[in-house]
Amino acid sequence: MRLDKFLKVSRLIKRRTVAKDVSEQGRVWINGREAKASSTVKPGDELTVRFGQKSVTVRVERIAENPRKEEAAELYTILREEQHKQETDW
């Protein structure tokens, strides 16, 4: 499944266009490599997504084309969440 679609159906990102934009900005990695929106995601992959001052790393557990809202969280397991310090120019 395409990365942008997985981010949307898993509800890590609410809209596919936003998922595509985030991917194209270089803020998503699959198994430690920068990923584009069209990259393929499969079970076992580790995704890291940077949201502003926070990044979330998840392991893809399964792929589903149209999961119900209640099933979306079962598509991945959160491995870690990190806060990033905001750099200041003094």
N, CA, C and O of each residue as an XYZ file, in Angstrom:
360
protein
N       0.845     -1.179      0.000
C       0.000      0.000      0.000
C       0.893      1.245      0.000
O       1.963      1.253      0.609
N       0.447      2.273     -0.677
C       1.201      3.535     -0.713
C       1.278      4.150      0.683
O       0.351      4.027      1.485
N       2.387      4.804      0.951
C       2.612      5.435      2.247
C       1.518      6.453      2.582
O       0.974      6.430      3.685
N       1.195      7.341      1.645
C       0.196      8.369      1.944
C      -1.167      7.762      2.270
O      -1.883      8.273      3.130
N      -1.526      6.682      1.591
C      -2.806      6.023      1.873
C      -2.769      5.336      3.233
O      -3.752      5.389      3.973
N      -1.653      4.692      3.578
C      -1.553      4.040      4.882
C      -1.673      5.055      6.015
O      -2.378      4.817      6.996
N      -0.983      6.186      5.877
C      -1.062      7.216      6.917
C      -2.492      7.691      7.111
O      -2.899      7.994      8.232
N      -3.257      7.759      6.029
C      -4.652      8.188      6.110
C      -5.550      7.102      6.712
O      -6.296      7.381      7.650
N      -5.495      5.873      6.194
C      -6.406      4.828      6.687
C      -6.083      4.427      8.126
O      -6.971      3.984      8.855
N      -4.831      4.575      8.541
C      -4.460      4.263      9.920
C      -4.807      5.414     10.860
O      -4.756      5.274     12.082
N      -5.159      6.551     10.269
C      -5.522      7.766     11.000
C      -4.343      8.366     11.767
O      -4.541      9.094     12.740
N      -3.122      8.063     11.333
C      -1.954      8.771     11.869
C      -1.993     10.219     11.387
O      -1.595     11.138     12.102
N      -2.485     10.403     10.144
C      -2.725     11.724      9.570
C      -4.131     11.680      8.988
O      -4.497     10.722      8.306
N      -4.916     12.717      9.259
C      -6.337     12.664      8.917
C      -6.673     12.717      7.441
O      -7.655     12.109      7.013
N      -5.882     13.431      6.651
C      -6.209     13.574      5.230
C      -5.056     13.088      4.361
O      -3.885     13.281      4.687
N      -5.411     12.461      3.259
C      -4.387     11.926      2.363
C      -3.542     13.025      1.731
O      -2.342     12.840      1.529
N      -4.143     14.149      1.422
C      -3.360     15.248      0.832
C      -2.336     15.773      1.832
O      -1.222     16.129      1.448
N      -2.702     15.823      3.102
C      -1.753     16.250      4.137
C      -0.649     15.207      4.278
O       0.522     15.560      4.420
N      -1.013     13.922      4.241
C      -0.024     12.845      4.317
C       0.956     12.942      3.157
O       2.157     12.738      3.333
N       0.447     13.251      1.981
C       1.308     13.400      0.809
C       2.257     14.579      0.990
O       3.450     14.467      0.712
N       1.727     15.708      1.456
C       2.559     16.893      1.668
C       3.665     16.625      2.699
O       4.820     16.989      2.480
N       3.311     15.994      3.808
C       4.290     15.677      4.857
C       5.386     14.778      4.293
O       6.566     14.985      4.578
N       5.007     13.789      3.503
C       5.979     12.872      2.889
C       6.905     13.620      1.937
O       8.119     13.418      1.956
N       6.337     14.472      1.118
C       7.138     15.209      0.132
C       8.075     16.224      0.790
O       9.069     16.629      0.186
N       7.766     16.636      2.018
C       8.627     17.561      2.749
C       9.777     16.854      3.455
O      10.591     17.503      4.111
N       9.854     15.520      3.328
C      10.951     14.774      3.945
C      10.768     14.557      5.436
O      11.751     14.451      6.169
N       9.526     14.488      5.896
C       9.265     14.308      7.321
C       8.778     12.911      7.676
O       8.273     12.689      8.776
N       8.931     11.951      6.733
C       8.530     10.562      6.979
C       9.661      9.640      6.549
O      10.250      9.815      5.482
N       9.960      8.646      7.402
C      10.994      7.668      7.091
C      10.409      6.265      7.229
O       9.610      5.997      8.127
N      10.817      5.380      6.331
C      10.460      3.960      6.415
C      11.760      3.213      6.651
O      12.683      3.289      5.840
N      11.832      2.491      7.760
C      13.028      1.717      8.126
C      14.298      2.570      8.053
O      15.336      2.110      7.579
N      14.206      3.810      8.524
C      15.370      4.684      8.585
C      15.717      5.416      7.308
O      16.683      6.179      7.286
N      14.964      5.212      6.246
C      15.216      5.896      4.974
C      14.090      6.864      4.673
O      12.918      6.556      4.888
N      14.456      8.046      4.169
C      13.445      9.032      3.812
C      12.499      8.437      2.769
O      12.930      7.769      1.829
N      11.206      8.692      2.953
C      10.208      8.071      2.080
C       9.344      9.125      1.404
O       9.059     10.178      1.975
N       8.944      8.830      0.206
C       8.020      9.676     -0.549
C       6.608      9.099     -0.421
O       6.429      7.967      0.028
N       5.619      9.884     -0.818
C       4.217      9.473     -0.695
C       3.926      8.169     -1.428
O       3.057      7.407     -1.006
N       4.638      7.904     -2.512
C       4.370      6.706     -3.313
C       5.136      5.472     -2.827
O       4.998      4.396     -3.409
N       5.940      5.614     -1.770
C       6.692      4.463     -1.241
C       5.730      3.386     -0.762
O       4.631      3.689     -0.298
N       6.144      2.138     -0.875
C       5.309      1.011     -0.470
C       5.520      0.686      1.002
O       6.651      0.612      1.482
N       4.411      0.493      1.707
C       4.436      0.123      3.123
C       3.937     -1.309      3.239
O       2.952     -1.683      2.603
N       4.620     -2.112      4.056
C       4.202     -3.496      4.266
C       4.325     -3.850      5.748
O       5.041     -3.168      6.481
N       3.647     -4.896      6.201
C       3.741     -5.285      7.615
C       5.195     -5.509      8.019
O       5.982     -6.083      7.266
N       5.536     -5.045      9.219
C       6.897     -5.172      9.727
C       7.730     -3.915      9.524
O       8.759     -3.746     10.178
N       7.299     -3.027      8.623
C       8.034     -1.777      8.394
C       7.929     -0.877      9.623
O       6.925     -0.882     10.335
N       8.993     -0.103      9.851
C       9.010      0.890     10.916
C       8.881      2.269     10.281
O       9.717      2.662      9.466
N       7.838      3.003     10.651
C       7.607      4.346     10.112
C       7.901      5.376     11.190
O       7.495      5.211     12.340
N       8.601      6.432     10.824
C       8.801      7.567     11.715
C       8.225      8.788     11.022
O       8.565      9.088      9.878
N       7.347      9.487     11.729
C       6.690     10.674     11.177
C       6.990     11.837     12.115
O       6.797     11.734     13.326
N       7.460     12.937     11.548
C       7.749     14.126     12.354
C       6.604     15.115     12.216
O       6.265     15.557     11.118
N       6.013     15.451     13.365
C       4.928     16.433     13.458
C       5.472     17.624     14.240
O       5.480     17.584     15.470
N       5.918     18.660     13.584
C       6.410     19.845     14.285
C       7.521     19.513     15.260
O       8.615     19.132     14.845
N       7.251     19.654     16.569
C       8.266     19.402     17.598
C       8.204     17.977     18.146
O       8.856     17.679     19.146
N       7.433     17.094     17.511
C       7.263     15.731     18.009
C       7.449     14.747     16.858
O       7.071     15.030     15.721
N       8.029     13.596     17.159
C       8.065     12.535     16.148
C       7.545     11.247     16.780
O       7.748     10.978     17.964
N       6.870     10.464     15.947
C       6.268      9.207     16.383
C       6.822      8.095     15.502
O       6.851      8.211     14.277
N       7.263      7.012     16.148
C       7.736      5.842     15.419
C       6.773      4.693     15.685
O       6.479      4.364     16.834
N       6.287      4.086     14.602
C       5.343      2.970     14.714
C       5.827      1.792     13.874
O       6.588      1.958     12.921
N       5.366      0.592     14.251
C       5.618     -0.609     13.440
C       4.296     -0.976     12.781
O       3.264     -1.061     13.446
N       4.333     -1.189     11.483
C       3.129     -1.568     10.733
C       2.813     -3.029     11.059
O       3.643     -3.913     10.847
N       1.621     -3.271     11.572
C       1.211     -4.628     11.949
C       0.474     -5.331     10.812
O       0.689     -6.514     10.549
N      -0.398     -4.578     10.144
C      -1.132     -5.155      9.012
C      -1.617     -4.037      8.104
O      -1.615     -2.862      8.472
N      -2.027     -4.431      6.924
C      -2.526     -3.500      5.917
C      -4.010     -3.799      5.709
O      -4.412     -4.958      5.605
N      -4.815     -2.743      5.649
C      -6.244     -2.895      5.367
C      -6.661     -1.730      4.484
O      -6.318     -0.581      4.764
N      -7.398     -2.021      3.425
C      -7.804     -0.987      2.470
C      -8.763      0.037      3.067
O      -8.565      1.241      2.905
N      -9.797     -0.432      3.752
C     -10.816      0.462      4.307
C     -11.213      0.030      5.716
O     -12.329     -0.449      5.915
N     -10.325      0.189      6.698
C     -10.674     -0.235      8.057
C     -11.686      0.720      8.686
O     -11.721      1.906      8.360
N     -12.501      0.190      9.584
C     -13.403      1.054     10.343
C     -12.577      1.866     11.327
O     -11.435      1.522     11.631
N     -13.159      2.931     11.814
C     -12.465      3.823     12.736
C     -11.908      3.055     13.939
O     -10.787      3.316     14.376
N     -12.681      2.119     14.469
C     -12.269      1.346     15.641
C     -11.079      0.429     15.330
O     -10.304      0.099     16.227
N     -10.932      0.018     14.068
C      -9.863     -0.901     13.674
C      -8.573     -0.187     13.288
O      -7.525     -0.824     13.190
N      -8.632      1.111     13.070
C      -7.476      1.848     12.550
C      -6.257      1.729     13.455
O      -5.145      1.571     12.952
N      -6.427      1.799     14.758
C      -5.305      1.728     15.690
C      -4.660      0.342     15.714
O      -3.528      0.199     16.177
N      -5.363     -0.678     15.223
C      -4.808     -2.035     15.188
C      -3.841     -2.236     14.022
O      -3.166     -3.263     13.953
N      -3.765     -1.269     13.105
C      -2.878     -1.400     11.949
C      -1.416     -1.157     12.309
O      -0.522     -1.504     11.538
N      -1.170     -0.566     13.473
C       0.208     -0.243     13.864
C       0.366     -0.324     15.378
O      -0.612     -0.305     16.125
N       1.632     -0.415     15.816
C       1.987     -0.370     17.226
C       2.937      0.794     17.421
O       3.931      0.908     16.704
N       2.650      1.656     18.376
C       3.547      2.782     18.654
C       4.779      2.257     19.388
O       4.667      1.630     20.441
N       5.956      2.522     18.815
C       7.205      2.098     19.420
C       7.789      3.189     20.314
O       8.291      2.903     21.401
N       7.721      4.445     19.852
C       8.200      5.557     20.685
C       7.665      6.883     20.161
O       7.347      7.044     18.983
N       7.584      7.819     21.094
C       7.216      9.199     20.789
C       8.288     10.078     21.403
O       8.664      9.887     22.560
N       8.781     11.036     20.641
C       9.854     11.901     21.117
C       9.480     13.362     20.915
O       8.903     13.737     19.895
N       9.816     14.170     21.897
C       9.679     15.617     21.785
C      11.031     16.154     21.336
O      12.067     15.706     21.827
N      11.035     17.091     20.427
C      12.266     17.712     19.952
C      12.362     19.109     20.533
O      11.379     19.846     20.603
N      13.565     19.453     20.946
C      13.774     20.781     21.480
C      13.699     21.796     20.355
O      14.166     21.551     19.243
N      13.114     22.917     20.656
C      13.054     23.988     19.662
C      14.372     24.763     19.742
O      14.772     25.230     20.808
N      15.024     24.884     18.607
C      16.282     25.602     18.587
C      16.009     27.092     18.553
O      15.101     27.557     17.864
N      16.805     27.835     19.304
C      16.649     29.284     19.325
C      17.906     29.938     18.782
O      19.013     29.429     18.959
N      17.730     31.042     18.137
C      18.862     31.817     17.609
C      19.134     32.964     18.577
O      18.348     33.907     18.672
N      20.238     32.880     19.284
C      20.595     33.932     20.243
C      21.711     34.732     19.720
O      22.161     35.670     20.378
